[in-house]
Amino acid sequence: MALEYMHEELLKQLMSYGANNAKQNAWEVQWREAVASAGHPLPCPKCFNDDLATGHLQPLPAEPKRARCKCSSCKTYFECPDED
């Protein structure tokens, strides 16, 4: 899954939930930490905006050129283009 495309889509989702700049920046920090370390799961934008620290994204099977994931906590599905 191409993380740069997923990052863009999930950031848009976070903004659509009404996250302010500080919350967006904090989510970005968690995202970068997760990408840098295989031990940190990707943060769910919905859970993050709702101040639920347990939301982590799990990859799902998807059609070609698409990436899908589901939050382990809130069960929200996310889908985005996967150009790689």
N, C-alpha and C positions, 0 to 999 in steps of 0.2 A: 504494500500500500504506500503510495507516495505521500509522505507526511506533510509536504509543503501545501498540497491541495487540501488535505484534510484540515490542516491548521487554519487555512483561510476560511473554509466553510464553518468550522466550529467557532471561530472568532465571530463570524457573522451571526451565528446562532446565539452566542453569548450576548452580543449587542441587542439582538431582537428580544431577549428576555429582560432588557432594561438595565444591563450592567453599566455602572458609571466607569469613568476612566481609571480610577484606582482599582476597581475590581477587575477590569480588563488587564491592567498591568500585572496584577497579582496572578491572574490565570496564565498569562504569558510566561511568568517565572516558573510556575509549576509545569507548564508545557515543555519549556526548555530543559528543565531538570529531568523530566520523563524521557525526552528524546536522547539526552546525554547519557542516561543510565538505563540499561535494560531492566533493572530491578524496580523502577518506578513506573506505575501504569499511567496512561494518558488520562488527564482530568476531564470529567464530563462537564460541559458548559452549563447545563441546567442545574445539576447538583451544586456546582461551584457558585452559581448566582444565588441559589437558595441557601447558601452557607452550609451545605452538607458535604463534609470532607470525604465521605466514603464512596462517592461516585467515580468509578473507573471504567474506561471504555474497553470493551472486548471486541476483537475483530470478528467479522462474520463472512461467510461465503458471499460472493457478489458476482454479477455479470461482468464480462470483460469491460475494461475501461471504467469501472465503478469501484468504489470502496464503501464498505458498510461496517458499522459497528453498533454496539448496543451497550448501554450503561448497566453495570452490574447492580446498581442500587435503584435508580428510578425507572429502569427498563425502557428508557427513551432510545429510539433508533435514530441514527444519523447516516446519511449517505452523501457521497461527494464524487466528483470526477477523479479518476486515477489515471493520469496520462502516462505514467512510466510503465 
